[in-house]
Amino acid sequence: MASTEKTADQFLVLAQRFIRLRPKLAFPDENMAALKKQIRHLRESGKGSHEDRMYMFRIPLLLAQRETPPTMGELSAELGIPLSSATRMADWLVRAKIVERCNDPHDRRVVRLCITDNGRDLIRIGSHYMKARIVQMLSRFTEEEQEQLLRLTTKLIDSIEAER
């Protein structure tokens, strides 16, 4: 079972890459029990479309993976969405205490978007939930099948990234 845990960790990394690329395909419409409280805060803080909500999961993941917090313009460009949409979603995430606006240490005129401890908890809980689901799904495969699935999924994600 140790190799399944290791494979699940590798799939978790792939899933996070996948979410950055195709958020609509990564999250089902149903509520995930482990994220219920955080999701409720996000839903209460804005009335955007389903697609907006997918970006609202993608933004904290993006922030957690960056060394330097982005400006709103950088976030908008990285997500490929209008600045007004990025700002609206950031406002919702700020109200939900998932992110906060922070000053640039080198230029007081620049405002960046930083992840909060609540945002890190959202990522941690979401990752834990996803890993548990992956372990459950992988338990139906032999070790050889798991390795083959991992190799092919990696190839798929690499292909999607190459299209960008």
C-alpha positions in Angstrom: 0.0 0.0 0.0 3.0 2.3 0.4 3.5 2.5 -3.3 -0.2 3.5 -3.7 0.4 6.4 -1.2 3.4 7.5 -3.3 1.4 7.2 -6.5 -1.4 9.2 -4.9 1.0 12.0 -4.0 2.2 12.1 -7.6 -1.5 12.2 -8.8 -2.2 15.0 -6.4 0.6 17.1 -8.0 -0.9 16.3 -11.4 -4.4 17.2 -10.2 -3.2 20.6 -9.0 -1.6 21.1 -12.4 -4.8 20.0 -14.1 -6.9 22.5 -12.0 -4.7 25.3 -13.1 -5.3 24.3 -16.7 -8.9 23.2 -16.8 -10.8 24.1 -13.6 -14.2 23.2 -15.1 -13.1 19.6 -15.5 -11.5 19.3 -12.1 -14.3 20.0 -9.7 -17.8 18.5 -9.7 -20.8 20.6 -9.1 -21.6 18.8 -5.8 -20.3 20.1 -2.5 -17.2 18.4 -1.1 -17.9 17.6 2.5 -14.4 18.5 3.8 -14.6 21.9 2.1 -18.2 22.7 3.0 -17.4 25.6 5.4 -15.0 27.3 3.1 -17.3 26.8 0.1 -20.2 28.3 2.0 -18.1 31.4 2.8 -17.2 31.7 -0.9 -20.8 31.3 -2.0 -22.1 33.8 0.5 -19.5 36.4 -0.5 -20.6 36.6 -4.2 -23.2 35.7 -6.6 -21.1 35.0 -9.6 -21.4 32.3 -12.2 -20.3 28.7 -11.9 -17.2 29.6 -13.9 -16.4 32.4 -11.5 -16.6 29.9 -8.6 -14.1 27.6 -10.4 -11.7 30.5 -10.7 -12.2 31.3 -7.0 -10.6 27.9 -6.3 -8.0 28.4 -8.9 -6.8 31.8 -7.5 -5.8 30.5 -4.0 -4.0 27.6 -5.6 -2.2 29.9 -8.0 -1.2 32.2 -5.1 0.0 29.3 -2.9 2.3 28.2 -5.8 3.8 31.6 -6.5 6.9 33.0 -4.9 5.8 36.6 -5.4 2.2 37.5 -5.0 0.7 38.9 -8.2 -0.8 42.3 -8.9 -4.4 42.3 -10.1 -3.1 42.9 -13.7 -0.7 39.9 -13.4 -3.5 37.7 -12.0 -5.8 38.7 -14.8 -3.2 38.0 -17.4 -2.2 34.6 -15.9 -5.9 33.5 -15.7 -6.7 34.9 -19.1 -9.7 36.8 -17.8 -10.6 40.6 -17.8 -9.2 42.7 -15.1 -12.7 43.5 -13.9 -13.5 39.8 -13.4 -10.3 39.1 -11.6 -11.0 42.1 -9.3 -14.6 41.0 -8.6 -13.4 37.5 -7.7 -10.6 38.9 -5.6 -13.1 41.0 -3.7 -15.2 37.9 -3.0 -12.1 36.0 -1.8 -11.1 38.9 0.4 -14.6 39.0 2.0 -14.3 35.2 2.6 -10.8 35.8 4.2 -9.2 33.4 1.6 -6.9 36.2 0.2 -5.9 39.7 1.2 -4.6 42.7 -0.6 -1.0 43.4 0.5 1.5 46.1 -0.2 4.5 45.5 -2.4 7.6 45.9 -0.1 9.5 47.7 -2.9 6.8 50.0 -4.2 4.1 51.3 -1.9 1.9 52.2 -4.9 1.6 48.6 -6.0 -1.0 46.3 -4.4 -0.6 42.6 -4.6 -3.0 39.7 -3.8 -1.7 37.4 -1.0 -3.1 34.1 0.3 -4.2 34.1 3.9 -3.9 31.3 6.5 -7.6 30.5 5.7 -6.6 30.2 2.0 -3.8 27.9 2.9 -6.2 25.8 4.9 -8.5 25.7 1.9 -5.7 24.3 -0.2 -4.6 21.9 2.5 -8.1 20.5 3.1 -8.8 20.4 -0.6 -5.5 18.5 -1.2 -6.3 16.1 1.6 -9.7 15.4 0.2 -8.4 14.9 -3.3 -5.6 12.6 -2.1 -8.2 10.5 -0.2 -10.3 10.2 -3.3 -7.3 9.3 -5.5 -6.2 6.6 -3.0 -9.8 5.2 -3.1 -9.8 5.2 -6.9 -6.3 3.8 -7.2 -7.2 0.9 -4.9 -9.1 -0.6 -7.8 -5.9 -0.8 -9.9 -2.9 -3.1 -9.7 0.5 -1.5 -9.0 1.4 -2.0 -12.6 -1.9 -0.3 -13.8 -1.3 2.6 -11.4 2.2 3.2 -12.8 0.8 3.1 -16.4 -2.1 5.4 -15.5 0.3 7.8 -13.8 2.6 7.8 -16.9 -0.3 8.4 -19.3 -1.9 11.1 -17.1 1.5 12.8 -16.9 1.7 12.7 -20.7 -1.8 14.1 -21.0 -1.1 17.0 -18.6 2.3 17.7 -20.3 0.4 17.8 -23.7 -2.2 20.3 -22.4 0.5 22.5 -20.9 2.4 22.4 -24.2 -0.7 23.9 -25.9 -0.6 27.0 -23.8 
